Amino acid sequence: MQTVLISIPLPEFFSQLETTLRKILSENTTPEDKILTSDEVMKMLNISTTTLQHWRDKNKIPFTRMGNKIFYNKAEILKALK
């Protein structure tokens, strides 16, 4: 096994990681299992940033934080809202 070390800014690393994860997940999931950003969730549910933050704070919807970004599983969001 080979090890390669590269030096890139952390935001660029997270951006590349997000792109790669989205590609992998989109190939192996159904539309209900789609990974969403906060903006996508707000548009889907027609809610404000404040409401989304309140729901996260109250653990009403599940989310995952990666660096400064927050991601949601669409199926888990729909299940939590039922």
Residue pairs with C-beta under 8 A, 6 or more apart in sequence:
8 16
10 67
11 67
14 66
14 67
14 68
14 69
17 66
18 66
18 69
21 35
22 35
25 33
25 34
25 35
26 34
31 74
32 74
32 75
32 78
33 73
33 74
33 75
34 73
34 74
35 71
35 72
35 73
35 74
36 44
36 71
36 72
36 73
36 74
36 77
37 69
37 70
37 71
37 72
38 49
38 52
38 70
38 72
40 72
41 47
41 52
41 61
41 72
41 77
42 48
42 49
42 52
44 74
44 77
45 52
45 77
45 81
47 55
52 61
55 61
56 63
56 70
60 80
61 72
61 76
61 77
61 80
61 81
62 72
62 73
62 76
62 77
62 80
63 70
63 71
63 72
64 70
64 71
64 72
64 73
65 71
